[in-house]
Amino acid sequence: MIENKHYLCVFKSRSHTVLIFSLFEEEGKEYFQLISTPCSLQTGCGYAIRYFHKSYKDVILKKVHEYNLPIPRFYLGERIQGNIQYKELKD
């Protein structure tokens, strides 16, 4: 099944992305995926964390604050006419 909407968390540092993802993986939170950052975003380290429910942003931010990491950027990706378009979330 193709998802029409997903969210991305993008850090400037590859090590921050991998750290946060591996912490979730150790906790058994399988709803996060480590993916290559889409070229169209032209940001970040090359890796992003993908998730499918908006509320998971708060889970990520809690872990970011716990480990005193820089705040990442968050994006909404939507499939429109077969192409995924990204919009940065500012809230």
C-alpha positions in Angstrom: 0.0 0.0 0.0 1.3 3.4 -0.9 1.1 6.0 1.8 -0.1 9.4 0.5 1.3 11.3 3.5 4.3 11.0 5.8 6.5 13.1 8.0 10.3 13.6 8.1 12.6 14.7 10.8 15.9 16.0 9.5 19.0 16.9 11.6 22.0 18.8 10.3 24.2 16.0 11.7 24.3 12.4 10.6 25.4 11.3 14.0 22.3 13.0 15.7 20.0 11.3 13.2 21.5 7.9 13.8 21.6 8.4 17.5 17.9 9.3 17.8 16.9 6.5 15.4 18.9 3.8 17.3 17.5 4.9 20.6 14.0 4.4 19.3 15.0 1.1 17.7 16.3 -0.1 21.1 13.0 0.9 22.7 11.2 -1.2 20.1 9.5 1.8 18.4 9.2 0.3 15.0 7.1 3.2 13.6 10.2 5.2 12.8 12.3 4.5 9.7 15.8 5.6 8.8 15.8 6.8 5.2 17.9 8.9 2.8 16.9 12.5 2.9 15.1 13.4 -0.3 17.4 15.5 -2.6 14.6 18.0 -3.1 15.0 19.1 0.5 18.7 20.0 0.1 19.1 20.0 3.8 20.5 17.8 6.5 23.0 15.1 6.6 21.8 12.6 4.1 19.6 10.7 6.5 16.1 11.4 7.8 13.7 9.8 10.2 10.3 9.0 8.6 7.1 8.5 10.5 3.4 8.4 9.6 1.6 10.1 12.5 2.0 13.8 13.2 1.9 13.1 17.0 5.3 11.3 16.8 7.0 14.7 16.3 6.5 15.2 20.1 8.1 11.8 20.8 11.1 12.9 18.8 11.3 16.3 20.4 11.2 14.8 23.9 14.2 12.6 23.0 16.0 15.5 21.4 15.6 17.6 24.6 16.6 14.6 26.8 19.9 14.3 24.9 20.3 18.1 24.6 20.6 18.0 20.8 19.8 20.8 18.3 16.2 21.0 17.2 15.8 19.3 13.8 13.6 20.4 10.9 10.3 18.7 10.3 8.5 18.2 7.0 5.2 16.9 5.7 5.5 14.9 2.5 2.4 14.5 0.4 1.9 12.5 -2.8 0.3 14.8 -5.3 -0.3 13.6 -8.9 2.3 10.8 -8.4 5.1 13.0 -7.0 6.0 13.6 -3.3 6.0 17.3 -2.4 7.5 18.5 0.9 6.5 21.4 3.1 8.4 22.4 6.2 6.4 22.4 9.4 6.9 25.5 11.4 4.7 24.8 14.5 
